[in-house]
């Protein structure tokens, strides 16, 4: 009798907990996507509409470092723009903070992609919607699994 009652309670509670966790991950991903999009827009405002285009090890370095008016990363008195974010945010859905460059926008699918998907020509960024934590070594160059 007690085991049956525990099974019923588990059957009700576990799906609710899973839903709450999924909702929290989605909310965190959307918040970080918005912050990353805003950083790109602030960069564009400072650089005559040009989007950041320098990716190094999965990081848009023009967002995380100071730049000059042409978007060159460096130090000195002419490097007065930025940084626009301290680091690339981690995509809460799949645990990757890497940015992957794509050449055509919008991406055909986001469900099999991880991290952040970025189109430098337009400055658009999307969240990879792969719903599990992934090993970065398993992700292909464009962010797909």
C-alpha positions as CSV (number, residue, x, y, z in Angstrom):
1,X,0.0,0.0,0.0
2,X,2.8,2.4,0.9
3,X,4.8,1.5,-2.2
4,X,1.8,2.1,-4.4
5,X,1.2,5.5,-2.8
6,X,4.9,6.4,-3.3
7,X,4.6,5.3,-6.9
8,X,1.6,7.5,-7.4
9,X,3.3,10.5,-5.8
10,X,6.4,9.9,-7.8
11,X,4.3,9.7,-11.0
12,X,2.9,13.2,-10.2
13,X,5.9,14.9,-8.8
14,X,8.7,13.8,-11.2
15,X,7.0,15.2,-14.4
16,X,6.4,18.5,-12.6
17,X,10.0,18.7,-11.5
18,X,11.2,17.9,-15.0
19,X,8.9,20.6,-16.4
20,X,10.2,23.2,-13.9
21,X,13.8,22.3,-14.8
22,X,13.1,22.5,-18.5
23,X,11.4,25.9,-18.0
24,X,14.4,27.2,-16.0
25,X,16.8,26.0,-18.8
26,X,14.7,27.7,-21.5
27,X,14.5,30.9,-19.5
28,X,18.2,31.0,-18.9
29,X,18.9,30.3,-22.6
30,X,16.5,33.1,-23.7
31,X,18.1,35.5,-21.2
32,X,21.6,34.8,-22.4
33,X,20.5,34.9,-26.1
34,X,19.0,38.3,-25.5
35,X,22.2,39.5,-23.7
36,X,24.4,38.2,-26.5
37,X,22.1,39.8,-29.1
38,X,22.3,43.1,-27.3
39,X,26.1,43.0,-27.1
40,X,26.2,42.5,-30.9
41,X,23.9,45.5,-31.3
42,X,25.9,47.7,-29.1
43,X,29.0,46.7,-31.1
44,X,27.2,47.5,-34.3
45,X,26.2,51.0,-33.0
46,X,29.9,51.8,-32.2
47,X,31.2,50.4,-35.5
48,X,29.0,52.0,-38.2
49,X,26.6,49.1,-38.3
50,X,29.3,46.4,-38.9
51,X,28.8,43.2,-36.9
52,X,31.7,41.5,-35.1
53,X,33.3,38.9,-37.3
54,X,36.5,37.7,-35.5
55,X,35.9,34.2,-34.0
56,X,38.8,32.7,-32.0
57,X,38.3,29.4,-30.3
58,X,34.5,29.8,-30.3
59,X,34.6,33.3,-28.9
60,X,33.6,36.6,-30.6
61,X,36.7,38.4,-29.4
62,X,35.5,41.8,-30.6
63,X,32.7,41.5,-27.9
64,X,35.0,40.4,-25.1
65,X,37.9,42.8,-25.7
66,X,38.3,46.5,-26.4
67,X,38.4,47.5,-30.1
68,X,39.2,50.6,-32.2
69,X,36.8,52.2,-34.6
70,X,37.6,49.6,-37.3
71,X,36.9,46.7,-35.0
72,X,40.5,45.7,-34.4
73,X,41.2,44.2,-31.0
74,X,44.1,45.7,-29.1
75,X,45.3,48.0,-26.3
76,X,46.1,51.6,-26.2
77,X,44.3,55.0,-26.4
78,X,42.6,54.3,-29.8
79,X,40.9,51.1,-28.4
80,X,38.0,52.8,-26.7
81,X,35.1,50.5,-27.6
82,X,33.9,47.6,-25.5
83,X,34.2,45.2,-24.1
84,X,30.5,44.4,-24.7
85,X,30.4,41.2,-22.6
86,X,33.0,39.7,-20.2
87,X,32.6,36.2,-21.7
88,X,30.4,34.2,-24.1
89,X,27.4,33.0,-22.1
90,X,26.8,29.3,-21.8
91,X,23.8,27.9,-23.6
92,X,21.8,26.4,-20.7
93,X,20.2,23.8,-22.9
94,X,23.4,22.0,-23.9
95,X,26.2,23.5,-21.7
96,X,28.3,25.1,-24.5
97,X,29.4,28.7,-24.6
98,X,31.1,28.3,-28.0
99,X,29.9,30.4,-31.0
100,X,29.8,28.6,-34.3
101,X,29.9,30.5,-37.6
102,X,27.4,29.8,-40.4
103,X,27.4,31.2,-43.9
104,X,23.6,31.1,-44.6
105,X,20.8,32.6,-42.5
106,X,18.6,31.4,-41.0
107,X,19.9,28.0,-40.2
108,X,17.9,25.1,-41.6
109,X,17.5,23.6,-38.2
110,X,18.6,24.4,-34.6
111,X,17.4,21.2,-32.9
112,X,20.6,19.3,-33.6
113,X,22.9,22.2,-32.9
114,X,24.6,23.2,-29.6
115,X,26.1,26.5,-28.3
116,X,25.4,29.7,-30.2
117,X,25.0,29.8,-34.0
118,X,26.2,33.1,-35.5
119,X,25.9,34.7,-39.0
120,X,28.5,37.4,-39.2
121,X,27.2,39.0,-42.4
122,X,23.9,39.8,-40.7
123,X,24.9,39.9,-37.1
124,X,22.2,37.4,-36.2
125,X,22.7,34.9,-33.5
126,X,20.6,31.8,-32.6
127,X,20.7,29.4,-29.7
128,X,21.4,25.8,-30.6
129,X,18.4,23.9,-29.3
130,X,19.9,20.5,-28.7
131,X,18.4,19.7,-25.3
132,X,21.2,17.7,-23.6
133,X,24.6,18.6,-22.2
134,X,27.2,17.8,-24.8
135,X,30.9,17.2,-25.0
136,X,32.4,20.1,-27.0
137,X,34.7,17.6,-28.8
138,X,31.7,15.9,-30.3
139,X,30.3,19.0,-31.9
140,X,31.1,19.7,-35.6
141,X,32.5,23.0,-36.9
142,X,29.1,24.6,-37.5
143,X,27.7,23.5,-34.1
144,X,25.8,20.3,-35.2
145,X,26.0,17.0,-33.5
